[in-house]
Amino acid sequence: MAVKKLEVAEDSGISTKQSTTSYDTSKRPFGKRDTFGYFMGDLGGNFSFDLVNMYMFIFFTQFIGIELAHYALIILIAKILDGINDPLIGMIIDRFRLKTQDKFKPWIMRMAPFLAFSMSIMFIDASEWSYAAKLALFAGSYFLWDILYTFVNVPYGALSSVMTTKASERTALSTARSIGGFVPNILYGIFIPMVIYTTVVVDGETKSIFQGELMFPITLVTGVLAILSYVALYYNTEERIIHHNTSLQSQKYSFLETFINFFKNRAMIGLALVAIAQILFINGAQQLNSLTFQLYFEDGRLNSYVIIVTLIPMIIGATIGNRLVKRFGKKEIIAYPLLISIAVYLIMIFAPISNPFIWLGLQAFASIFSFGLAIYTWAMVADAIDYQEWKTGKRNEGSVYSMYSMIRKLGQGLGASIVPATIAIILPGLKLSDASTWTAEYAISIKNLSVIFPIVGMILVIIALIFVYNLDKKTLSVVQKDLGHETE
């Protein structure tokens, strides 16, 4: 293996005794294969994650019959426990390499089949089981899936930081990741609602009912697609950057030290706050949006059109986004356009909208200005990992990313539980498993909540980026120069 050492500037203040960096020149140069491979990685991850994120809530609350309060509590507990596991899994990945030169890709390939299998278990038709058995299936399968997803997603997230150090190439990887994660969204958003919703008459009123028994065969197909996607990642990406971290070799791993260093990293704290706001409120609104079409507009199949709304920011980011980032910087491109999105959502609250396509049109217009949030945060995570090395002299990609992943997991737990908890508290008479309770008043409340959630989330994102995240273009350039990284 041919290795070229990347020199670190003498005045950077970094302890080079702890961390030295080299470049494996035997690997082919970074190119479109790497971008394609990284695209396939998030494609595989979201064949699993998106299915769970989009349909687990409705599957267990409407089809299986789990009470909203029980659903919220189980999700919250599972995510807290799984979040605690993230730094431990990151430590394992940092300290114990499998029998290969690569650090991250082998973990992805070994865990991917188990991840696909656990997803299928989750969507077994248990509608006729006892309530205790239903709860056991839900809690056990979800916790198992969550741990396996961590074992795949932590090395995948850290992988980009060892593929290249160039800002433009990292932005390309972040864009590829976002688009790759979006493709399953297209498939699930367009085709599944057309299949799993059927119209029935309940007490003389037409209702749109979810057919959960169809989910298990769907997961078998998507599980195979996920595994094939990870295979494509493995054979089309290269780990080129090698960090010789002598501190990890000579010292015992300290969770406390990792924890303290993470929370001294303003960039990571800012991104963690962004992640919490995005997951808790913006992504959480997806559950409410699905219920809006099902209850307020009385046709769950309309969810198929939502994909147009989410496609718009990806198109903008893929076409003109990189040029805007080079000119203005990542955090500026994310934060300031969100003000326009907020204004559109405010109109949606106060305007009396009864036509679902007008509603969709306003959602599409609001999404135009959220393309930065949809695409560039992953590139900022790689920058924040570099910033931590710049501050501490230690390069622990797996541990640092796993801390970030832990916070995202806690946010996902709160996000997945806050919607059913909010419904249970504010609308106590609404039973999602009983269509006879779907009154017009409750439907209007669901519609309003689906808009209030993203408004709150976007306000919090703007605050976190402007007042906490500290890696503007100038600062990031200094960090990369001191670390000896190529920036163009």
C-alpha positions as CSV (number, residue, x, y, z in Angstrom):
1,M,0.0,0.0,0.0
2,A,1.5,3.3,-1.1
3,V,1.0,6.0,1.4
4,K,1.6,9.8,1.2
5,K,1.7,11.7,4.5
6,L,-0.3,14.9,4.6
7,E,1.7,17.6,6.4
8,V,0.1,19.6,9.3
9,A,0.9,23.2,9.6
10,E,3.3,23.9,12.5
11,D,1.2,26.9,13.8
12,S,-2.1,25.0,14.0
13,G,-1.8,24.2,17.6
14,I,-2.6,20.5,17.0
15,S,-0.7,17.8,18.8
16,T,0.6,15.8,15.9
17,K,2.0,13.2,18.2
18,Q,-1.6,12.0,18.8
19,S,-2.9,12.1,15.2
20,T,-1.1,11.9,11.9
21,T,-2.8,11.7,8.5
22,S,-1.7,9.9,5.3
23,Y,-3.2,9.3,1.9
24,D,-3.3,5.9,0.3
25,T,-1.9,6.6,-3.2
26,S,-2.5,3.0,-4.3
27,K,-6.3,3.8,-4.4
28,R,-7.7,5.3,-7.5
29,P,-8.4,9.1,-7.4
30,F,-11.7,10.3,-6.2
31,G,-14.2,10.3,-9.1
32,K,-17.8,9.7,-10.1
33,R,-17.6,6.1,-9.0
34,D,-17.3,7.3,-5.4
35,T,-20.2,9.6,-5.8
36,F,-22.3,6.9,-7.3
37,G,-21.2,4.4,-4.6
38,Y,-22.1,6.9,-1.8
39,F,-25.4,7.5,-3.5
40,M,-26.1,3.8,-3.4
41,G,-25.2,3.6,0.3
42,D,-28.0,6.0,1.4
43,L,-30.3,4.4,-1.2
44,G,-29.8,1.1,0.7
45,G,-30.2,2.7,4.1
46,N,-33.4,4.5,3.2
47,F,-35.0,1.4,1.6
48,S,-35.1,0.4,5.3
49,F,-35.3,3.7,7.2
50,D,-37.9,5.5,5.0
51,L,-40.2,2.5,5.1
52,V,-40.1,2.4,8.9
53,N,-40.2,6.2,9.2
54,M,-43.2,6.6,6.8
55,Y,-45.3,3.5,7.7
56,M,-44.5,2.2,11.1
57,F,-46.7,4.7,12.9
58,I,-49.8,4.1,10.8
59,F,-49.1,0.3,10.7
60,F,-49.0,-0.1,14.5
61,T,-51.6,2.5,15.5
62,Q,-54.2,1.9,12.9
63,F,-53.7,-1.7,11.7
64,I,-52.2,-3.5,14.7
65,G,-54.1,-1.4,17.2
66,I,-51.4,-0.1,19.5
67,E,-52.7,2.7,21.7
68,L,-51.1,6.1,20.9
69,A,-49.8,6.6,24.4
70,H,-48.2,3.2,24.4
71,Y,-46.7,3.7,21.0
72,A,-45.2,7.1,22.1
73,L,-43.7,5.6,25.2
74,I,-42.1,2.6,23.5
75,I,-40.6,4.7,20.8
76,L,-39.1,7.1,23.3
77,I,-37.6,4.4,25.5
78,A,-36.2,2.5,22.5
79,K,-34.6,5.6,21.1
80,I,-33.0,6.6,24.5
81,L,-31.6,3.1,24.9
82,D,-30.4,2.9,21.3
83,G,-28.9,6.4,21.6
84,I,-26.8,5.3,24.5
85,N,-25.5,2.5,22.3
86,D,-24.3,4.8,19.6
87,P,-21.1,6.0,21.2
88,L,-20.3,2.4,22.2
89,I,-20.8,1.2,18.6
90,G,-18.7,4.2,17.4
91,M,-15.9,3.1,19.8
92,I,-16.1,-0.5,18.5
93,I,-15.7,0.7,15.0
94,D,-12.8,3.1,15.9
95,R,-10.9,0.5,17.9
96,F,-11.6,-2.8,16.3
97,R,-11.0,-3.2,12.6
98,L,-12.2,-6.3,10.8
99,K,-9.6,-8.2,8.9
100,T,-9.3,-5.7,6.1
101,Q,-7.4,-2.5,5.3
102,D,-10.7,-0.6,5.2
103,K,-12.2,0.8,8.4
104,F,-15.8,1.4,7.7
105,K,-17.0,-0.5,4.6
106,P,-16.7,-4.0,6.1
107,W,-19.0,-3.1,9.0
108,I,-21.6,-1.9,6.5
109,M,-21.5,-5.1,4.5
110,R,-21.6,-7.5,7.4
111,M,-24.6,-5.8,9.1
112,A,-26.7,-5.0,6.0
113,P,-28.4,-8.4,5.7
114,F,-29.4,-8.5,9.4
115,L,-30.8,-4.9,9.0
116,A,-33.0,-6.0,6.1
117,F,-34.2,-9.1,8.0
118,S,-35.2,-7.1,11.1
119,M,-37.2,-4.7,9.0
120,S,-39.4,-7.5,7.7
121,I,-40.0,-8.9,11.2
122,M,-41.4,-5.5,12.3
123,F,-44.2,-5.6,9.7
124,I,-45.5,-9.1,10.4
125,D,-49.3,-9.2,10.4
126,A,-50.0,-9.4,14.2
127,S,-53.5,-7.9,14.0
128,E,-55.1,-11.0,15.6
129,W,-52.5,-11.4,18.3
130,S,-53.2,-10.6,22.0
131,Y,-52.5,-7.0,22.9
132,A,-49.5,-8.0,25.1
133,A,-48.0,-9.9,22.1
134,K,-48.5,-6.9,19.9
135,L,-46.6,-4.7,22.3
136,A,-43.8,-7.3,22.5
137,L,-43.5,-7.5,18.7
138,F,-43.5,-3.8,18.4
139,A,-40.9,-3.1,21.1
140,G,-38.6,-6.0,20.3
141,S,-38.5,-5.7,16.6
142,Y,-38.1,-1.9,16.6
143,F,-35.3,-2.0,19.1
144,L,-33.5,-4.8,17.2
145,W,-33.9,-2.8,13.9
146,D,-32.7,0.4,15.5
147,I,-29.4,-1.2,16.8
148,L,-28.7,-2.8,13.5
149,Y,-29.4,0.4,11.6
150,T,-26.8,2.1,13.9
151,F,-24.2,-0.6,13.0
152,V,-24.7,0.3,9.3
153,N,-25.3,4.0,9.5
154,V,-22.5,5.1,11.8
155,P,-19.7,3.7,9.5
156,Y,-21.6,5.0,6.5
157,G,-21.8,8.5,7.9
158,A,-18.2,8.5,8.8
159,L,-17.1,7.0,5.5
160,S,-17.2,10.4,3.6
161,S,-14.6,11.9,5.9
162,V,-12.0,9.3,4.8
163,M,-12.9,9.3,1.1
164,T,-11.7,12.9,0.4
165,T,-10.7,16.1,2.1
166,K,-11.7,18.5,-0.7
167,A,-14.7,20.7,0.1
168,S,-16.2,20.4,-3.4
169,E,-16.0,16.6,-3.3
170,R,-17.5,16.4,0.1
171,T,-20.4,18.7,-1.1
172,A,-20.8,16.3,-4.0
173,L,-21.0,13.3,-1.6
174,S,-23.5,15.1,0.6
175,T,-25.6,15.9,-2.5
176,A,-25.4,12.3,-3.6
177,R,-26.3,11.0,-0.2
178,S,-29.4,13.3,0.0
179,I,-30.5,12.2,-3.5
180,G,-29.9,8.6,-2.8
181,G,-31.9,8.8,0.4
182,F,-34.7,10.5,-1.5
183,V,-35.2,7.7,-4.2
184,P,-36.9,5.3,-1.8
185,N,-39.0,8.2,-0.7
186,I,-40.2,8.5,-4.3
187,L,-41.0,4.8,-4.6
188,Y,-42.7,4.6,-1.2
189,G,-44.5,7.9,-1.5
190,I,-45.9,7.3,-5.0
191,F,-46.6,3.5,-5.2
192,I,-47.3,2.3,-1.7
193,P,-50.2,4.7,-0.9
194,M,-51.9,3.7,-4.2
195,V,-51.8,0.0,-3.0
196,I,-52.4,0.1,0.7
197,Y,-55.3,2.5,1.0
198,T,-58.8,1.4,0.2
199,T,-62.1,3.3,0.5
200,V,-64.9,2.0,2.7
201,V,-68.2,3.3,4.2
202,V,-68.2,3.7,8.0
203,D,-71.5,4.8,9.6
204,G,-72.7,6.2,6.3
205,E,-69.5,8.2,5.7
206,T,-66.7,7.4,3.3
207,K,-63.3,6.7,5.0
208,S,-59.8,5.9,3.6
209,I,-58.5,2.8,5.4
210,F,-55.0,1.5,5.6
211,Q,-54.4,-2.2,4.6
212,G,-51.5,-3.2,6.8
213,E,-51.4,-6.9,5.8
214,L,-49.7,-5.8,2.6
215,M,-46.7,-4.4,4.3
216,F,-44.8,-7.6,5.1
217,P,-44.4,-8.7,1.4
218,I,-43.4,-5.2,0.5
219,T,-40.6,-5.4,3.1
220,L,-39.2,-8.6,1.6
221,V,-38.7,-6.9,-1.7
222,T,-37.3,-3.7,-0.3
223,G,-34.9,-5.7,2.0
224,V,-33.3,-7.3,-1.1
225,L,-33.0,-4.0,-2.8
226,A,-31.3,-2.6,0.3
227,I,-28.7,-5.3,0.4
228,L,-27.9,-4.9,-3.3
229,S,-27.5,-1.2,-2.8
230,Y,-24.9,-1.8,-0.1
231,V,-23.0,-4.1,-2.3
232,A,-22.8,-1.3,-4.9
233,L,-21.5,1.0,-2.2
234,Y,-18.8,-1.5,-1.2
235,Y,-17.4,-1.9,-4.7
236,N,-17.6,1.7,-5.8
237,T,-16.1,3.7,-2.9
238,E,-12.6,3.9,-1.6
239,E,-11.2,4.8,1.8
240,R,-8.2,7.0,1.0
241,I,-7.5,9.0,4.1
242,I,-5.7,7.1,6.8
243,H,-5.6,8.6,10.3
244,H,-2.9,7.1,12.6
245,N,-4.3,8.0,15.9
246,T,-1.7,6.9,18.4
247,S,-3.8,7.9,21.4
248,L,-6.3,5.2,20.5
249,Q,-3.6,2.7,20.3
250,S,-1.9,3.5,23.6
251,Q,-4.8,4.6,25.8
252,K,-8.1,3.1,26.9
253,Y,-11.2,4.4,25.3
254,S,-12.9,7.1,27.5
255,F,-16.5,7.7,26.9
256,L,-16.4,10.7,29.2
257,E,-13.5,12.2,27.2
258,T,-15.4,11.7,23.9
259,F,-18.5,13.1,25.4
260,I,-16.7,16.2,26.8
261,N,-14.8,16.9,23.6
262,F,-18.0,16.6,21.5
263,F,-19.7,19.2,23.6
264,K,-16.7,21.5,23.3
265,N,-17.2,21.4,19.5
266,R,-19.5,24.3,18.7
267,A,-19.9,23.1,15.1
268,M,-21.2,19.7,16.2
269,I,-23.5,21.3,18.9
270,G,-25.0,23.5,16.2
271,L,-25.5,20.6,13.9
272,A,-27.0,18.5,16.7
273,L,-29.5,21.3,17.4
274,V,-30.3,21.4,13.7
275,A,-30.8,17.7,13.7
276,I,-33.1,17.7,16.7
277,A,-35.2,20.6,15.2
278,Q,-35.4,18.9,11.8
279,I,-36.3,15.4,13.1
280,L,-38.6,16.5,15.9
281,F,-40.7,19.0,14.0
282,I,-40.0,19.0,10.3
283,N,-39.8,15.3,9.8
284,G,-42.4,14.7,12.5
285,A,-44.8,16.7,10.4
286,Q,-44.7,13.9,7.8
287,Q,-46.9,11.7,10.0
288,L,-49.3,14.6,10.5
289,N,-49.3,15.3,6.7
290,S,-50.3,11.7,6.0
291,L,-53.1,12.0,8.4
292,T,-54.2,15.3,6.9
293,F,-54.8,13.7,3.5
294,Q,-56.5,10.7,5.1
295,L,-58.7,12.5,7.6
296,Y,-59.1,16.1,6.3
297,F,-59.1,15.5,2.5
298,E,-60.5,12.0,3.0
299,D,-58.2,10.2,0.6
300,G,-54.9,8.7,1.9
301,R,-53.9,8.0,-1.7
302,L,-53.2,11.7,-2.1
303,N,-50.0,11.0,-0.2
304,S,-48.6,9.9,-3.6
305,Y,-48.4,13.5,-4.7
306,V,-46.4,14.6,-1.7
307,I,-43.3,13.2,-3.5
308,I,-43.4,16.2,-5.8
309,V,-43.1,18.5,-2.8
310,T,-40.0,16.7,-1.6
311,L,-38.5,16.3,-5.1
312,I,-38.2,20.1,-5.6
313,P,-35.4,20.8,-3.1
314,M,-33.4,17.9,-4.5
315,I,-33.6,19.2,-8.0
316,I,-32.6,22.7,-7.0
317,G,-29.7,21.4,-4.9
318,A,-28.5,19.1,-7.7
319,T,-28.6,21.9,-10.3
320,I,-27.6,25.2,-8.8
321,G,-26.9,24.3,-5.2
322,N,-23.2,23.8,-5.4
323,R,-22.6,27.2,-7.1
324,L,-24.6,28.9,-4.3
325,V,-22.6,27.1,-1.6
326,K,-19.3,28.2,-3.1
327,R,-20.5,31.8,-3.2
328,F,-22.3,32.1,0.1
329,G,-21.4,29.1,2.3
330,K,-23.3,26.1,3.5
331,K,-24.9,27.5,6.6
332,E,-26.1,30.7,4.9
333,I,-27.7,28.7,2.1
334,I,-29.6,26.6,4.6
335,A,-30.7,29.2,7.1
336,Y,-31.9,32.4,5.3
337,P,-34.1,30.9,2.6
338,L,-36.1,29.1,5.3
339,L,-37.6,32.4,6.2
340,I,-39.6,32.3,3.0
341,S,-40.7,28.8,3.7
342,I,-42.0,29.9,7.1
343,A,-44.0,32.7,5.5
344,V,-45.7,30.3,3.2
345,Y,-46.6,27.9,6.0
346,L,-48.1,30.8,7.9
347,I,-50.4,31.4,5.0
348,M,-51.4,27.8,5.0
349,I,-52.6,28.1,8.7
350,F,-54.8,31.1,8.2
351,A,-56.1,30.6,4.6
352,P,-59.2,28.4,4.3
353,I,-58.0,25.6,2.0
354,S,-60.4,22.9,1.0
355,N,-58.7,21.8,-2.3
356,P,-55.9,19.3,-1.7
357,F,-54.0,20.4,-4.8
358,I,-53.9,24.0,-3.6
359,W,-52.5,22.6,-0.4
360,L,-49.9,20.6,-2.2
361,G,-49.0,23.6,-4.4
362,L,-48.3,25.7,-1.3
363,Q,-46.2,22.9,0.2
364,A,-44.2,22.6,-3.0
365,F,-43.5,26.4,-3.0
366,A,-42.4,26.3,0.6
367,S,-40.1,23.3,-0.1
368,I,-38.2,25.3,-2.8
369,F,-36.5,27.3,-0.1
370,S,-35.5,24.3,2.1
371,F,-33.2,22.7,-0.4
372,G,-30.1,23.5,1.7
373,L,-31.5,21.8,4.7
374,A,-32.4,18.7,2.6
375,I,-28.9,18.4,1.1
376,Y,-25.9,20.0,2.8
377,T,-26.0,19.1,6.5
378,W,-24.2,15.9,5.8
379,A,-21.2,17.8,4.3
380,M,-21.2,20.0,7.4
381,V,-20.9,16.9,9.6
382,A,-17.7,15.9,7.9
383,D,-16.4,19.5,8.4
384,A,-17.3,19.3,12.1
385,I,-15.4,16.1,12.4
386,D,-12.3,17.9,11.0
387,Y,-12.9,20.8,13.3
388,Q,-12.8,18.4,16.3
389,E,-9.4,17.0,15.1
390,W,-8.2,20.6,14.7
391,K,-9.2,21.4,18.3
392,T,-8.1,18.2,20.0
393,G,-5.4,16.6,17.8
394,K,-7.4,13.4,17.9
395,R,-9.1,11.8,14.9
396,N,-12.0,9.6,16.1
397,E,-14.4,9.7,13.2
398,G,-16.5,6.8,14.4
399,S,-16.8,8.0,18.0
400,V,-17.5,11.6,16.9
401,Y,-20.1,10.6,14.4
402,S,-21.7,8.2,16.8
403,M,-22.2,11.0,19.3
404,Y,-23.9,13.0,16.6
405,S,-25.9,9.9,15.7
406,M,-26.8,9.4,19.3
407,I,-28.3,12.9,19.5
408,R,-30.2,12.2,16.2
409,K,-31.5,9.0,17.7
410,L,-32.8,10.8,20.7
411,G,-34.4,13.3,18.4
412,Q,-36.0,10.5,16.4
413,G,-37.4,9.0,19.5
414,L,-38.9,12.3,20.6
415,G,-40.0,13.1,17.1
416,A,-41.7,9.7,16.6
417,S,-43.4,10.0,20.0
418,I,-44.3,13.7,20.0
419,V,-46.9,13.3,17.3
420,P,-48.9,10.5,18.9
421,A,-48.4,12.1,22.3
422,T,-49.7,15.4,21.0
423,I,-52.7,13.8,19.4
424,A,-53.5,11.8,22.5
425,I,-53.3,15.0,24.7
426,I,-54.9,17.6,22.5
427,L,-57.4,15.3,20.7
428,P,-58.2,12.6,23.3
429,G,-61.3,11.5,21.5
430,L,-59.5,10.7,18.3
431,K,-58.8,6.9,17.9
432,L,-56.8,6.3,14.8
433,S,-57.8,2.6,14.8
434,D,-61.5,3.6,14.9
435,A,-62.7,5.5,11.8
436,S,-65.9,6.5,13.4
437,T,-64.0,9.0,15.6
438,W,-62.5,10.8,12.6
439,T,-64.7,14.0,13.0
440,A,-64.4,17.2,10.9
441,E,-63.1,19.1,14.0
442,Y,-60.4,16.6,14.6
443,A,-59.4,16.6,10.9
444,I,-59.0,20.4,11.0
445,S,-56.8,20.2,14.1
446,I,-54.6,17.6,12.4
447,K,-54.3,19.8,9.4
448,N,-53.2,22.8,11.5
449,L,-50.7,20.8,13.5
450,S,-49.1,19.5,10.2
451,V,-48.2,23.2,9.4
452,I,-47.3,24.4,12.9
453,F,-44.7,21.6,13.4
454,P,-42.5,22.6,10.4
455,I,-42.7,26.3,11.3
456,V,-41.4,25.6,14.8
457,G,-38.7,23.3,13.4
458,M,-37.4,25.9,10.8
459,I,-37.3,28.7,13.4
460,L,-35.1,26.5,15.6
461,V,-32.8,25.5,12.6
462,I,-32.2,29.2,11.8
463,I,-31.4,30.0,15.4
464,A,-28.9,27.0,15.7
465,L,-27.1,27.8,12.5
466,I,-26.8,31.6,13.0
467,F,-26.0,31.7,16.7
468,V,-24.3,28.3,17.5
469,Y,-22.7,26.8,14.4
470,N,-19.4,28.6,13.9
471,L,-17.8,27.2,10.7
472,D,-18.3,29.9,8.1
473,K,-16.3,29.8,4.9
474,K,-13.3,31.7,6.3
475,T,-13.0,29.6,9.5
476,L,-13.4,26.3,7.6
477,S,-10.7,27.3,5.2
478,V,-8.3,27.9,8.1
479,V,-9.1,24.5,9.6
480,Q,-8.6,22.6,6.4
481,K,-5.3,24.4,5.7
482,D,-4.0,23.7,9.2
483,L,-4.9,20.0,8.9
484,G,-3.1,19.9,5.5
485,H,-6.2,19.0,3.6
486,E,-6.8,20.0,0.0
487,T,-9.7,22.4,-0.2
488,E,-10.3,22.8,-3.9
